[in-house]
Amino acid sequence: MSERRNDTDNLQGRTIYFDFLRVMATFAVVVLHVSAQKYYAVEVETWEWQIFNVYDSIVRWAVLFL
């Protein structure tokens, strides 16, 4: 017969920081996709393209974590 384990048993060896980082990376990837929607439809010389580029650059780190 198998023993029933508590949910707290699963958390004992777990690093909460990595869970938080993964949640933040998920939101950052959503921002990345939203900022890339019209990325190629806008001229490079415009402010709109520069704003897209800034958002894209800020959240690009998240691709490594997902």
Backbone as JSON, one array per atom type, in Angstrom:
{
  "sequence": "MSERRNDTDNLQGRTIYFDFLRVMATFAVVVLHVSAQKYYAVEVETWEWQIFNVYDSIVRWAVLFL",
  "N": [[0.85, -1.17, 0.0], [0.56, 2.21, -0.79], [1.98, 5.18, 0.63], [0.37, 8.17, 1.58], [1.28, 11.37, 0.56], [1.98, 14.63, 1.8], [1.34, 17.94, 0.45], [3.21, 19.71, 1.33], [5.5, 18.24, 1.58], [6.54, 18.15, -0.97], [7.52, 20.7, -1.31], [9.77, 21.0, 0.23], [12.42, 20.57, -0.79], [12.54, 22.48, -2.73], [13.36, 25.41, -4.57], [12.12, 28.49, -4.19], [12.71, 30.83, -5.5], [13.34, 30.16, -8.15], [10.86, 29.41, -9.15], [9.5, 31.85, -9.02], [11.07, 33.3, -10.84], [10.49, 31.94, -13.19], [7.76, 32.53, -13.51], [7.92, 35.31, -13.88], [9.38, 35.31, -16.27], [7.52, 34.19, -17.97], [5.55, 36.23, -18.13], [7.18, 38.16, -19.3], [7.7, 37.06, -21.81], [5.17, 37.22, -22.92], [4.95, 40.02, -23.12], [6.99, 40.38, -24.96], [5.93, 39.12, -27.26], [3.69, 40.73, -27.71], [4.89, 43.21, -28.23], [6.14, 42.59, -30.58], [4.25, 42.37, -32.54], [3.64, 44.3, -34.6], [6.14, 44.82, -35.45], [7.63, 44.48, -37.84], [6.13, 45.88, -39.64], [6.49, 48.55, -39.43], [8.29, 51.51, -40.15], [11.83, 51.82, -39.73], [12.9, 54.25, -38.92], [11.04, 55.54, -37.33], [9.48, 56.65, -34.23], [7.78, 54.83, -33.13], [8.77, 52.33, -33.92], [11.16, 52.41, -32.51], [10.24, 52.3, -29.86], [9.03, 49.75, -29.87], [11.38, 48.29, -30.23], [12.79, 48.86, -27.86], [11.11, 47.67, -25.86], [11.29, 45.03, -26.77], [14.02, 44.54, -26.41], [14.31, 44.8, -23.63], [12.91, 42.63, -22.54], [14.01, 40.37, -23.66], [15.65, 38.57, -22.32], [14.01, 36.66, -21.2], [13.56, 34.6, -22.94], [15.51, 32.72, -22.61], [14.79, 31.33, -20.33], [12.49, 29.9, -20.73]],
  "CA": [[0.0, 0.0, 0.0], [1.39, 3.41, -0.87], [1.72, 6.23, 1.62], [-0.12, 9.43, 1.04], [2.22, 12.44, 0.89], [1.48, 15.99, 1.9], [1.87, 18.89, -0.52], [4.38, 20.38, 1.92], [6.67, 17.4, 1.33], [7.07, 18.52, -2.29], [8.13, 22.02, -1.25], [10.94, 21.04, 1.1], [13.65, 20.69, -1.54], [12.27, 23.37, -3.85], [13.8, 26.79, -4.45], [11.01, 29.35, -4.59], [13.25, 31.85, -6.4], [13.24, 29.69, -9.54], [9.45, 29.49, -9.53], [9.22, 33.26, -9.26], [11.76, 33.67, -12.08], [9.75, 31.36, -14.3], [6.54, 33.33, -13.67], [8.32, 36.58, -14.49], [9.77, 35.03, -17.65], [6.28, 33.98, -18.73], [5.0, 37.55, -18.43], [8.09, 38.85, -20.21], [7.49, 36.51, -23.16], [3.92, 37.82, -23.4], [5.31, 41.38, -23.54], [7.79, 40.23, -26.18], [5.05, 38.83, -28.38], [2.85, 41.89, -27.97], [5.7, 44.25, -28.85], [6.6, 42.16, -31.9], [3.12, 42.22, -33.47], [3.79, 45.17, -35.77], [7.57, 45.14, -35.5], [8.12, 44.55, -39.22], [5.24, 46.72, -40.44], [6.77, 49.95, -39.12], [9.6, 51.97, -40.63], [12.86, 51.83, -38.68], [13.2, 55.62, -38.49], [9.95, 56.11, -36.53], [9.52, 56.46, -32.78], [7.03, 53.62, -32.82], [9.71, 51.22, -34.05], [12.11, 52.5, -31.4], [9.55, 51.81, -28.67], [8.98, 48.29, -30.02], [12.74, 47.79, -30.04], [13.11, 48.96, -26.43], [10.39, 46.6, -25.17], [11.87, 43.76, -27.21], [15.34, 44.39, -25.8], [14.18, 44.67, -22.17], [12.37, 41.33, -22.13], [14.62, 39.29, -24.43], [16.24, 37.61, -21.39], [13.05, 35.64, -20.82], [13.6, 33.49, -23.89], [16.44, 31.72, -22.08], [14.22, 30.62, -19.19], [11.29, 29.12, -21.07]],
  "C": [[0.9, 1.24, 0.0], [0.99, 4.42, 0.19], [1.22, 7.47, 0.9], [0.8, 10.55, 1.5], [1.51, 13.78, 0.93], [2.04, 16.85, 0.78], [3.1, 19.59, 0.03], [5.64, 19.54, 1.75], [7.32, 17.75, 0.0], [7.83, 19.83, -2.25], [9.44, 22.05, -0.48], [12.25, 21.21, 0.32], [13.56, 21.66, -2.7], [12.76, 24.78, -3.56], [12.72, 27.7, -5.03], [11.47, 30.41, -5.6], [13.1, 31.42, -7.86], [11.8, 29.69, -10.03], [9.07, 30.93, -9.86], [9.86, 33.72, -10.57], [11.01, 33.14, -13.3], [8.44, 32.11, -14.56], [6.86, 34.66, -14.33], [8.71, 36.39, -15.96], [8.54, 34.81, -18.53], [5.64, 35.31, -19.09], [5.88, 38.31, -19.42], [7.94, 38.34, -21.64], [6.18, 37.04, -23.75], [4.18, 39.25, -23.88], [6.1, 41.33, -24.84], [6.91, 39.99, -27.39], [4.15, 40.02, -28.72], [3.66, 43.0, -28.66], [6.16, 43.87, -30.24], [5.47, 42.05, -32.92], [3.29, 43.05, -34.73], [5.24, 45.6, -35.97], [8.06, 45.34, -36.93], [7.26, 45.42, -40.12], [5.54, 48.2, -40.28], [8.17, 50.3, -39.65], [10.58, 52.11, -39.46], [13.1, 53.24, -38.13], [12.14, 56.22, -37.57], [10.15, 55.83, -35.04], [8.8, 55.19, -32.38], [7.94, 52.39, -32.89], [10.71, 51.23, -32.91], [11.5, 51.98, -30.09], [9.42, 50.29, -28.72], [10.34, 47.69, -29.73], [13.16, 47.82, -28.57], [12.42, 47.85, -25.64], [10.98, 45.24, -25.51], [13.21, 43.51, -26.52], [15.26, 44.16, -24.29], [13.77, 43.26, -21.77], [12.99, 40.15, -22.88], [15.25, 38.22, -23.53], [15.32, 36.44, -21.1], [13.08, 34.43, -21.74], [14.51, 32.37, -23.37], [15.81, 30.83, -21.01], [13.01, 29.77, -19.52], [11.55, 28.14, -22.16]]
}
